[in-house]
């Protein structure tokens, strides 16, 4: 079965979803909407059709992906409500609950999801929570579409604000870490391009090592750390600067911010 996927909102994530979906042989067309088409960063060709008309995109689609900001959701949902009967609607909006979307789209099959910018290269981790009308067959289609972005996991909706804070915002935290490592490399005499390559590949390699070998985080740390060696000297400075506490506090603060947005959105009628 070939699917037509509509992506409402051609921001960074919307474009990533569109390009990833279009690469599948099981997707016949991708329709992406944007208020101002001229602001697209790169040309969208092949199976991808660009339009400013959300309603027409929804009418033609089998699966609808909502990638707009939560602040733009109210008007958009009202516009498309009568055209979503029996259709799968996947919301990638941060902090907007399934219940709120189901209230606006009472006859749709609603799924809430959260991905991240790594979707651009097919390496995202996307969590999703299905609404009450979603069947197992519907879930298969949702997992298929989200799977074009990277890995997919199903979680209770109660955990989605935490997902937003940890993996949704996570690329920004990691970008700051890489920037700090590159700057450190410059300080100790490495060329910028060398420092960047060393930092990014170390991050990629360490992630794969942890995931693919089953080695524990503490075990890996201890394997690299020798008495009076270079690694323990570096770890000492990280601990002295409360590195782990800062990361924990960042994720907690982002979770609280997501919850605050959710409460504000839920209060609106």
KEKE-3310 file (N, C-alpha, C; in steps of 0.2 Angstrom, whole numbers, plus 5000, padded with zeros to 4 digits):
npx = (5004:5003:5006:5000:5007:5004:5012:5010:5017:5032:5044:5061:5060:5048:5053:5063:5055:5048:5057:5063:5052:5049:5059:5055:5049:5036:5028:5019:5017:5022:5015:5018:5016:5017:5018:5025:5031:5043:5053:5059:5073:5080:5078:5063:5060:5054:5044:5038:5027:5023:5013:5002:4991:4983:4971:4968:4979:4977:4965:4969:4978:4983:4989:4992:5004:5007:5017:5018:5021:5015:5008:5002:4993:4979:4971:4974:4970:4956:4953:4956:4948:4936:4940:4947:4942:4942:4956:4973:4982:4996:5004:5018:5020:5026:5022:5008:4993:4986:4973:4968:4970:4962:4950:4949:4949:4938:4935:4946:4961:4972:4989:5002:5018:5036:5051:5068:5081:5090:5083:5085:5095:5091:5093:5086:5078:5062:5049:5032:5015:4999:4982:4965:4958:4966:4971:4980:4984:4984:4995:5005:5007:5010:5022:5029:5030:5036:5048:5056:5063:5072:5075:5061:5050:5037:5028:5021:5009:5011:5025:5029:5033:5044:5052:5052:5061:5073:5077:5071:5076:5089:5099:5103:5110:5120:5127:5132:5141:5150:5154:5161:5171:5178:5183:5191:5200:5206:5212:5222:5231:5226:5222:5206:5198:5203:5200:5186:5183:5189:5181:5167:5167:5172:5161:5151:5157:5157:5144:5139:5147:5142:5129:5130:5138:5134:5141:5142:5139:5146:5156:5163:5168:5177:5185:5193:5199:5213:5223:5230:5230:5228:5214:5207:5211:5204:5191:5190:5190:5178:5169:5171:5166:5153:5147:5139:5128:5123:5119:5108:5100:5097:5089:5079:5074:5070:5060:5050:5047:5041:5030:5024:5020:5011:5001:4996:4991:4982:4973:4967:4952)
npy = (4994:5011:5027:5043:5057:5071:5085:5097:5112:5118:5119:5117:5104:5099:5099:5090:5078:5077:5075:5063:5055:5055:5047:5034:5019:5016:5027:5037:5051:5066:5079:5095:5109:5127:5144:5154:5150:5154:5155:5142:5132:5124:5117:5107:5092:5080:5068:5077:5089:5106:5117:5131:5128:5121:5114:5108:5100:5091:5085:5076:5067:5052:5050:5063:5074:5085:5099:5112:5126:5126:5137:5140:5131:5131:5138:5131:5117:5120:5123:5111:5101:5095:5088:5077:5065:5049:5048:5046:5056:5063:5072:5082:5093:5101:5098:5098:5090:5073:5072:5086:5088:5078:5083:5094:5088:5077:5065:5060:5049:5051:5054:5057:5064:5065:5070:5074:5085:5077:5069:5074:5068:5055:5049:5051:5049:5044:5047:5041:5042:5034:5039:5037:5031:5025:5011:4994:4992:5005:5009:5003:5009:5022:5019:5015:5027:5036:5029:5032:5042:5038:5029:5022:5023:5018:5026:5030:5044:5052:5053:5061:5075:5075:5067:5077:5086:5079:5071:5078:5092:5088:5088:5101:5103:5094:5100:5111:5104:5099:5110:5116:5106:5107:5120:5119:5110:5119:5127:5119:5118:5112:5111:5119:5112:5099:5097:5098:5086:5076:5078:5076:5063:5056:5057:5050:5037:5033:5033:5022:5012:5010:5007:4995:4986:4983:4986:4994:5011:5016:5006:5008:5021:5018:5009:5018:5026:5028:5026:5041:5046:5054:5055:5054:5066:5075:5072:5075:5089:5091:5087:5096:5107:5104:5097:5086:5089:5101:5096:5088:5097:5105:5097:5095:5108:5111:5101:5106:5118:5113:5107:5118:5125:5116:5116:5129:5129:5119:5126:5135:5139)
npz = (5000:4995:5002:5005:5012:5022:5027:5039:5040:5037:5044:5051:5057:5050:5036:5037:5040:5028:5018:5022:5022:5009:5003:5004:4996:4998:5000:4990:4988:4995:5004:5008:5018:5019:5025:5018:5004:4997:5007:5009:5013:5005:4989:4986:4979:4967:4974:4982:4986:4987:4996:5000:5006:5019:5021:5008:5007:5018:5014:5004:5009:5017:5030:5042:5047:5060:5061:5066:5077:5094:5097:5086:5084:5087:5077:5066:5068:5069:5056:5049:5054:5050:5039:5043:5047:5052:5048:5051:5062:5066:5079:5080:5089:5102:5119:5118:5122:5118:5121:5120:5106:5101:5106:5097:5085:5084:5077:5072:5071:5083:5086:5097:5096:5097:5090:5085:5079:5073:5064:5052:5046:5047:5059:5071:5087:5090:5100:5103:5107:5107:5104:5109:5099:5091:5082:5082:5069:5064:5071:5066:5054:5058:5065:5054:5046:5055:5057:5046:5051:5060:5075:5084:5098:5108:5121:5137:5137:5148:5150:5139:5140:5147:5137:5127:5134:5136:5124:5113:5115:5116:5106:5106:5118:5116:5106:5112:5121:5111:5105:5116:5118:5106:5107:5118:5112:5103:5113:5118:5107:5095:5078:5072:5063:5065:5079:5079:5071:5079:5091:5087:5081:5092:5100:5092:5091:5104:5108:5100:5104:5117:5115:5106:5111:5124:5135:5151:5157:5168:5168:5156:5158:5169:5162:5154:5163:5172:5187:5193:5180:5164:5161:5173:5178:5170:5172:5186:5185:5178:5187:5197:5192:5192:5181:5178:5187:5181:5168:5172:5179:5168:5159:5168:5170:5157:5155:5165:5158:5147:5153:5158:5146:5141:5151:5149:5136:5137:5145:5137:5128)
capx = (5000:5007:5003:5001:5008:5004:5015:5008:5022:5038:5050:5066:5058:5044:5056:5066:5050:5046:5063:5063:5046:5049:5064:5052:5045:5029:5025:5018:5017:5022:5012:5021:5013:5021:5014:5028:5035:5049:5058:5061:5080:5083:5072:5060:5058:5052:5037:5036:5023:5023:5007:5001:4984:4983:4965:4969:4984:4974:4960:4972:4982:4981:4992:4994:5009:5007:5024:5018:5022:5009:5005:4998:4989:4972:4968:4975:4966:4949:4953:4956:4944:4930:4943:4952:4938:4945:4963:4979:4985:5002:5006:5024:5020:5028:5017:5000:4991:4982:4966:4967:4970:4956:4944:4948:4948:4935:4934:4953:4965:4977:4995:5007:5025:5042:5057:5073:5084:5094:5079:5087:5100:5089:5096:5083:5074:5056:5044:5025:5009:4993:4976:4961:4955:4971:4971:4986:4985:4986:5001:5010:5008:5013:5029:5033:5032:5041:5054:5060:5067:5077:5072:5055:5048:5030:5029:5015:5009:5014:5032:5031:5036:5051:5055:5054:5066:5079:5079:5069:5080:5095:5104:5106:5114:5126:5130:5136:5146:5155:5158:5166:5177:5182:5186:5196:5205:5210:5216:5228:5235:5224:5218:5199:5195:5205:5197:5179:5183:5190:5175:5161:5168:5172:5154:5147:5159:5156:5137:5139:5150:5138:5123:5131:5142:5131:5145:5139:5142:5152:5161:5167:5172:5182:5190:5197:5201:5218:5226:5234:5231:5225:5206:5204:5212:5199:5185:5190:5188:5171:5165:5172:5162:5146:5145:5133:5122:5121:5115:5102:5096:5095:5084:5073:5071:5066:5053:5046:5045:5036:5024:5021:5017:5005:4995:4994:4988:4976:4968:4964:4946)
capy = (5000:5017:5032:5050:5060:5078:5088:5104:5116:5116:5122:5112:5097:5097:5098:5083:5073:5077:5072:5056:5051:5054:5042:5027:5017:5015:5034:5039:5058:5070:5086:5099:5116:5133:5150:5157:5145:5156:5154:5136:5133:5120:5115:5101:5090:5073:5066:5082:5095:5111:5122:5135:5126:5116:5110:5104:5094:5086:5081:5072:5063:5046:5052:5070:5076:5092:5101:5119:5128:5125:5143:5141:5125:5132:5140:5125:5112:5121:5123:5105:5096:5092:5084:5072:5060:5042:5048:5046:5063:5063:5079:5083:5099:5100:5100:5098:5083:5070:5074:5092:5087:5074:5088:5098:5083:5072:5059:5058:5045:5055:5051:5063:5061:5070:5068:5079:5087:5071:5067:5077:5063:5048:5047:5053:5045:5047:5043:5042:5040:5034:5041:5031:5028:5022:5003:4991:4993:5012:5010:5000:5014:5027:5017:5015:5034:5039:5025:5035:5047:5035:5024:5024:5019:5019:5028:5033:5051:5055:5054:5065:5081:5073:5066:5083:5090:5075:5070:5084:5097:5085:5090:5108:5102:5090:5104:5115:5100:5098:5117:5116:5102:5110:5126:5116:5108:5125:5130:5115:5118:5108:5115:5119:5106:5093:5097:5096:5079:5072:5078:5073:5056:5053:5056:5045:5031:5031:5031:5016:5007:5009:5003:4989:4981:4981:4989:4999:5018:5016:5001:5012:5026:5015:5006:5023:5030:5025:5030:5047:5047:5060:5055:5056:5074:5079:5070:5079:5096:5091:5086:5102:5112:5102:5096:5082:5092:5106:5093:5086:5103:5108:5093:5096:5115:5110:5097:5111:5123:5110:5106:5125:5127:5112:5119:5135:5127:5116:5131:5139:5136)
capz = (5000:4995:5006:5004:5018:5022:5033:5040:5043:5034:5048:5051:5058:5044:5030:5038:5039:5021:5014:5025:5020:5001:5001:5005:4990:5000:5000:4983:4988:5001:5003:5014:5018:5022:5023:5013:5000:4995:5012:5010:5013:5000:4984:4987:4972:4966:4976:4987:4983:4992:4995:5006:5008:5024:5020:5002:5009:5022:5010:4999:5013:5022:5036:5042:5052:5062:5063:5068:5084:5098:5097:5079:5083:5088:5071:5061:5070:5067:5049:5046:5058:5046:5034:5046:5049:5051:5046:5056:5063:5071:5081:5083:5092:5109:5125:5116:5123:5114:5123:5117:5099:5100:5107:5091:5079:5087:5073:5069:5075:5085:5089:5099:5095:5098:5087:5086:5073:5070:5059:5045:5043:5048:5065:5077:5091:5090:5105:5101:5112:5103:5107:5111:5093:5086:5082:5081:5062:5063:5075:5061:5049:5062:5066:5047:5044:5060:5057:5041:5054:5064:5079:5086:5104:5111:5128:5139:5136:5154:5149:5133:5141:5148:5131:5124:5137:5135:5117:5109:5116:5117:5101:5108:5124:5114:5102:5117:5123:5106:5105:5122:5116:5100:5110:5122:5108:5101:5118:5119:5102:5089:5073:5073:5059:5068:5085:5077:5069:5085:5096:5084:5080:5099:5102:5088:5093:5111:5108:5097:5109:5123:5112:5102:5115:5130:5141:5155:5157:5173:5166:5151:5161:5173:5158:5152:5169:5176:5193:5192:5173:5161:5161:5180:5179:5166:5176:5192:5183:5176:5193:5201:5188:5193:5175:5178:5190:5176:5163:5175:5180:5161:5157:5173:5168:5150:5157:5168:5153:5143:5157:5158:5140:5141:5155:5146:5130:5140:5148:5132:5125)
cpx = (5004:5003:5004:5001:5008:5007:5014:5013:5029:5044:5056:5064:5053:5047:5060:5061:5048:5051:5063:5058:5046:5054:5061:5048:5038:5025:5025:5019:5018:5020:5014:5018:5017:5018:5018:5033:5042:5055:5061:5069:5083:5077:5070:5057:5055:5045:5034:5033:5022:5017:5007:4994:4984:4977:4965:4974:4981:4969:4963:4976:4979:4984:4994:4999:5009:5013:5024:5020:5015:5005:5000:4993:4981:4968:4968:4971:4958:4948:4952:4951:4939:4933:4948:4948:4941:4952:4967:4982:4990:5004:5013:5025:5022:5023:5010:4998:4987:4975:4964:4966:4963:4949:4943:4947:4945:4934:4941:4956:4971:4983:4999:5014:5030:5048:5062:5076:5088:5090:5081:5092:5098:5091:5093:5080:5068:5051:5037:5020:5003:4987:4971:4957:4960:4972:4979:4988:4988:4993:5007:5012:5012:5021:5033:5035:5037:5048:5058:5065:5073:5073:5066:5053:5041:5031:5022:5015:5012:5021:5034:5034:5043:5055:5057:5060:5073:5081:5077:5074:5088:5100:5107:5111:5121:5130:5134:5142:5152:5158:5163:5172:5181:5186:5192:5202:5210:5215:5223:5232:5233:5221:5210:5196:5197:5201:5189:5179:5184:5184:5169:5162:5169:5165:5150:5150:5158:5148:5136:5142:5146:5132:5124:5135:5139:5135:5141:5142:5148:5158:5166:5171:5178:5187:5195:5201:5207:5221:5231:5235:5228:5217:5204:5206:5207:5192:5184:5187:5180:5167:5165:5168:5155:5143:5139:5127:5119:5117:5108:5097:5093:5089:5078:5070:5067:5060:5048:5043:5040:5029:5020:5017:5011:4999:4992:4989:4981:4970:4964:4958:4945)
cpy = (5006:5022:5039:5053:5067:5080:5095:5108:5114:5120:5116:5105:5095:5096:5091:5078:5072:5073:5065:5052:5050:5049:5035:5026:5016:5021:5036:5047:5061:5077:5090:5107:5121:5139:5154:5152:5147:5156:5147:5136:5129:5118:5108:5098:5083:5072:5072:5088:5100:5116:5126:5133:5120:5111:5105:5098:5089:5082:5075:5066:5057:5047:5059:5071:5083:5094:5108:5120:5127:5131:5144:5135:5126:5133:5134:5120:5113:5121:5116:5099:5092:5087:5078:5066:5053:5042:5048:5053:5062:5070:5078:5090:5097:5102:5100:5091:5080:5072:5081:5092:5083:5079:5092:5094:5077:5065:5057:5053:5048:5052:5057:5060:5067:5067:5074:5080:5082:5068:5069:5072:5056:5045:5049:5048:5048:5043:5045:5039:5040:5036:5035:5028:5025:5014:5001:4992:5000:5013:5008:5006:5020:5025:5017:5023:5037:5035:5028:5040:5045:5030:5027:5020:5022:5020:5030:5041:5055:5057:5059:5072:5080:5071:5072:5087:5086:5075:5075:5090:5095:5088:5097:5107:5099:5095:5109:5111:5100:5105:5118:5112:5105:5116:5124:5113:5114:5128:5126:5114:5114:5113:5114:5113:5099:5092:5095:5089:5075:5072:5075:5065:5052:5052:5051:5038:5029:5029:5024:5010:5005:5005:4996:4984:4979:4983:4994:5006:5018:5012:5004:5017:5023:5012:5012:5027:5026:5029:5035:5049:5054:5061:5057:5064:5078:5078:5075:5086:5096:5091:5093:5107:5110:5100:5092:5085:5097:5102:5091:5092:5106:5104:5094:5103:5114:5106:5102:5116:5119:5109:5113:5127:5122:5114:5125:5134:5123:5120:5135:5135:5139)
cpz = (5000:4999:5004:5011:5018:5028:5033:5044:5041:5037:5047:5051:5052:5038:5031:5037:5032:5017:5016:5022:5012:4999:5001:4998:4992:5001:4993:4983:4995:5000:5009:5013:5022:5020:5018:5009:4999:5000:5013:5009:5007:4995:4987:4981:4973:4969:4980:4983:4988:4990:5001:5009:5012:5022:5014:5004:5013:5019:5006:5003:5017:5029:5036:5048:5053:5065:5065:5075:5088:5098:5091:5079:5083:5081:5066:5062:5068:5060:5046:5049:5054:5040:5037:5049:5047:5049:5052:5056:5068:5072:5083:5086:5100:5114:5123:5117:5118:5115:5120:5110:5097:5101:5101:5085:5082:5083:5069:5074:5077:5088:5091:5099:5096:5095:5089:5079:5069:5064:5052:5042:5045:5054:5072:5081:5092:5095:5102:5107:5108:5107:5107:5105:5088:5087:5081:5073:5060:5066:5070:5056:5052:5063:5059:5045:5049:5059:5051:5045:5058:5068:5082:5093:5106:5118:5130:5138:5142:5154:5143:5135:5143:5142:5127:5127:5136:5128:5112:5109:5116:5112:5103:5113:5121:5109:5106:5119:5117:5105:5110:5120:5111:5103:5114:5118:5105:5107:5119:5113:5095:5084:5074:5069:5063:5075:5084:5075:5075:5090:5093:5083:5087:5101:5099:5090:5100:5112:5105:5101:5115:5121:5109:5106:5122:5136:5145:5155:5162:5171:5160:5154:5165:5168:5155:5157:5173:5182:5191:5184:5170:5161:5168:5181:5176:5170:5182:5190:5181:5182:5197:5198:5188:5186:5175:5181:5185:5171:5166:5176:5173:5159:5162:5171:5162:5151:5160:5163:5149:5146:5157:5152:5139:5145:5152:5140:5132:5143:5143:5129:5118)
residu = (UNK:UNK:UNK:UNK:UNK:UNK:UNK:UNK:UNK:UNK:UNK:UNK:UNK:UNK:UNK:UNK:UNK:UNK:UNK:UNK:UNK:UNK:UNK:UNK:UNK:UNK:UNK:UNK:UNK:UNK:UNK:UNK:UNK:UNK:UNK:UNK:UNK:UNK:UNK:UNK:UNK:UNK:UNK:UNK:UNK:UNK:UNK:UNK:UNK:UNK:UNK:UNK:UNK:UNK:UNK:UNK:UNK:UNK:UNK:UNK:UNK:UNK:UNK:UNK:UNK:UNK:UNK:UNK:UNK:UNK:UNK:UNK:UNK:UNK:UNK:UNK:UNK:UNK:UNK:UNK:UNK:UNK:UNK:UNK:UNK:UNK:UNK:UNK:UNK:UNK:UNK:UNK:UNK:UNK:UNK:UNK:UNK:UNK:UNK:UNK:UNK:UNK:UNK:UNK:UNK:UNK:UNK:UNK:UNK:UNK:UNK:UNK:UNK:UNK:UNK:UNK:UNK:UNK:UNK:UNK:UNK:UNK:UNK:UNK:UNK:UNK:UNK:UNK:UNK:UNK:UNK:UNK:UNK:UNK:UNK:UNK:UNK:UNK:UNK:UNK:UNK:UNK:UNK:UNK:UNK:UNK:UNK:UNK:UNK:UNK:UNK:UNK:UNK:UNK:UNK:UNK:UNK:UNK:UNK:UNK:UNK:UNK:UNK:UNK:UNK:UNK:UNK:UNK:UNK:UNK:UNK:UNK:UNK:UNK:UNK:UNK:UNK:UNK:UNK:UNK:UNK:UNK:UNK:UNK:UNK:UNK:UNK:UNK:UNK:UNK:UNK:UNK:UNK:UNK:UNK:UNK:UNK:UNK:UNK:UNK:UNK:UNK:UNK:UNK:UNK:UNK:UNK:UNK:UNK:UNK:UNK:UNK:UNK:UNK:UNK:UNK:UNK:UNK:UNK:UNK:UNK:UNK:UNK:UNK:UNK:UNK:UNK:UNK:UNK:UNK:UNK:UNK:UNK:UNK:UNK:UNK:UNK:UNK:UNK:UNK:UNK:UNK:UNK:UNK:UNK:UNK:UNK:UNK:UNK:UNK:UNK:UNK:UNK:UNK:UNK:UNK:UNK:UNK:UNK:UNK:UNK:UNK:UNK:UNK:UNK:UNK:UNK:UNK:UNK)
# end
